[in-house]
């Protein structure tokens, strides 16, 4: 609306001064269709990647799934280990995900002030976050008696937390089945979000319930066992061109990997 008003003002001023005014044309739908087609063509071409600062095609970044060099230096200087969660599996980082969800709920419930959240008792504990942190209830916009604001240390909180965790685990394990284990060199299929693709198990990963696999493009990636299934078909890599013998090259790579492991 503001831009339209400014445009009208400038055009009226130009008319009064005797200048020429450009005609506002309607948006040409044919051009938009052509532009969309150009975008589709451009998506298949190379582009400047923000991860590796090199030009390559989409989904073919060599830095995918690897730890940043600067992050590695920082972790070695401060003597801590970087453990990444499983790709496409946020449940493996449940503690951080739950903390983010709690923070979002706090902002939704009380956009202006989060003191009401700190004074709301946690289910199963009977104590509020402010009582656990400061051993007292904090003041809010709701009127409260002075006697309730006196400090009081909450006891038996840890046994209640462990009891709640045991209850959650009991209900969760009722519908859980043990996942299949995989051996190095086994033919499998992996799910990258766009269907099940052929792959081969290289070795178990350092993280729990994860494996390093060789995907159909010849790249070594890490996947959770949830996204891996056994396959009766032989591993068939995706050929890049007709001129190169891609399958024989992959056989040499796999043979060298297994000989180093043994």
Secondary structure in CASP SS format (residue, H / E / C, confidence):
PFRMAT SS
TARGET T0000
AUTHOR 0000-0000-0000
METHOD secondary structure of the structure
MODEL  1
X C 1.00
X H 1.00
X H 1.00
X H 1.00
X H 1.00
X H 1.00
X H 1.00
X H 1.00
X H 1.00
X H 1.00
X H 1.00
X H 1.00
X H 1.00
X H 1.00
X H 1.00
X H 1.00
X H 1.00
X C 1.00
X C 1.00
X C 1.00
X C 1.00
X C 1.00
X C 1.00
X C 1.00
X C 1.00
X C 1.00
X C 1.00
X C 1.00
X H 1.00
X H 1.00
X H 1.00
X H 1.00
X H 1.00
X H 1.00
X H 1.00
X H 1.00
X H 1.00
X H 1.00
X H 1.00
X H 1.00
X H 1.00
X H 1.00
X H 1.00
X H 1.00
X C 1.00
X C 1.00
X E 1.00
X E 1.00
X C 1.00
X C 1.00
X C 1.00
X C 1.00
X C 1.00
X C 1.00
X E 1.00
X E 1.00
X C 1.00
X C 1.00
X C 1.00
X C 1.00
X C 1.00
X C 1.00
X C 1.00
X C 1.00
X C 1.00
X C 1.00
X C 1.00
X C 1.00
X H 1.00
X H 1.00
X H 1.00
X H 1.00
X H 1.00
X H 1.00
X H 1.00
X H 1.00
X H 1.00
X C 1.00
X C 1.00
X C 1.00
X C 1.00
X C 1.00
X C 1.00
X C 1.00
X C 1.00
X C 1.00
X C 1.00
X C 1.00
X C 1.00
X H 1.00
X H 1.00
X H 1.00
X H 1.00
X H 1.00
X H 1.00
X H 1.00
X H 1.00
X H 1.00
X H 1.00
X H 1.00
X H 1.00
X H 1.00
X H 1.00
X H 1.00
X H 1.00
X H 1.00
X H 1.00
X H 1.00
X H 1.00
X C 1.00
X C 1.00
X C 1.00
X C 1.00
X C 1.00
X H 1.00
X H 1.00
X H 1.00
X H 1.00
X C 1.00
X C 1.00
X E 1.00
X C 1.00
X C 1.00
X C 1.00
X C 1.00
X C 1.00
X C 1.00
X E 1.00
X H 1.00
X H 1.00
X H 1.00
X H 1.00
X H 1.00
X H 1.00
X C 1.00
X C 1.00
X C 1.00
X C 1.00
X C 1.00
X C 1.00
X C 1.00
X C 1.00
X C 1.00
X C 1.00
X C 1.00
X H 1.00
X H 1.00
X H 1.00
X H 1.00
X C 1.00
X C 1.00
X C 1.00
X C 1.00
X C 1.00
X C 1.00
X C 1.00
X H 1.00
X H 1.00
X H 1.00
X H 1.00
X H 1.00
X H 1.00
X H 1.00
X H 1.00
X H 1.00
X H 1.00
X H 1.00
X H 1.00
X H 1.00
X H 1.00
X H 1.00
X H 1.00
X H 1.00
X C 1.00
X C 1.00
X C 1.00
X C 1.00
X C 1.00
X C 1.00
X C 1.00
X C 1.00
X C 1.00
X C 1.00
X C 1.00
X C 1.00
X C 1.00
X E 1.00
X E 1.00
X E 1.00
X E 1.00
X E 1.00
X C 1.00
X C 1.00
X C 1.00
X C 1.00
X E 1.00
X E 1.00
X E 1.00
X E 1.00
X E 1.00
X E 1.00
X E 1.00
X E 1.00
X E 1.00
X C 1.00
X C 1.00
X C 1.00
X C 1.00
X C 1.00
X E 1.00
X E 1.00
X E 1.00
X E 1.00
X E 1.00
X C 1.00
X C 1.00
X C 1.00
X C 1.00
X C 1.00
X E 1.00
X E 1.00
X E 1.00
X E 1.00
X E 1.00
X H 1.00
X H 1.00
X H 1.00
X E 1.00
X E 1.00
X E 1.00
X C 1.00
X C 1.00
X C 1.00
X C 1.00
X C 1.00
X C 1.00
X C 1.00
X C 1.00
X C 1.00
X C 1.00
X C 1.00
X C 1.00
X C 1.00
X C 1.00
X C 1.00
X H 1.00
X H 1.00
X H 1.00
X H 1.00
X H 1.00
X H 1.00
X H 1.00
X H 1.00
X H 1.00
X H 1.00
X H 1.00
X H 1.00
X H 1.00
X H 1.00
X H 1.00
X H 1.00
X C 1.00
END
